[in-house]
Amino acid sequence: QVQLVESGGGVVQPGRSLRLSCEASGFMFSVFAMHWVRQAPGKGLEWVALISYEGTKTYYADSVKGRFTISRDSSGNTLYLQMNSLRDDDTAVYYCARGESRMDVWGQGTTVTVSS
Amino acid sequence: QSALTQPASVSGSPGQSITISCAGTSSDVGAYNHVSWYQQHPGKAPKLLIYDVSNRLSGVSNRFSGSRPVNTAYLTISELRPEDEADYYCTSKTSSSLYVFGSGTKVTVL
């Protein structure tokens, strides 16, 4: 069935890096734009980044621009989020979601905790 | 990018109708038809309900409907049921081709 599975979360110290992955299955990954969305503990949803279906266009929220990089490997049906210079306020559950203007399939999320 | 403005909470009794607002500007909600609504139960991933302002995702109950008169979008839930108790978020594309979520609304079924 159509599915997104995130991985790569964990506990990391401030200033360090982490790479999240989102493996897609059950649909043609290469024709869909993809988002990363996060949710800090007890808070609302925050849009993080978007990558076009062909991977040539990327967009970022101001809060992560210059620190995070979204990318995709269509041959491997995988979406990535490289997170550098992590800060305490990056602590959140990170979701990947399919689609551009409508996020119609979501993963279960992976938790990132930034703490010394 | 400031979050779109939603009421923190809305409540209603079973069988009633409620409406959640999502206030934006002419640079986001009022600029594009790319306004969507999501439902999130505690500990779960969000679920798409409405896309492109008023289109219901296949399989979503017709008790959920969306509209957007000008720069504010609305989600109406009719015939409220206990299982509708959840958090609801709107989102919109912006003039910078970015996306922004609403602040979220907790719906309580009394």
Interface residues (C-beta under 8 A of the other chain):
Chain A: H35 V37 G44 L45 E46 W47 L50 Y59 Y60 A61 D62 Y95 A97 E100 S101 R102 M103 D104 W106 G107 Q108 G109
Chain B: Q1 A3 Y32 N33 H34 S36 Y38 Q40 A45 P46 K47 L48 Y51 D52 L57 D87 Y89 T91 K93 S96 S97 L98 Y99 V100 F101 G102 S103 G104
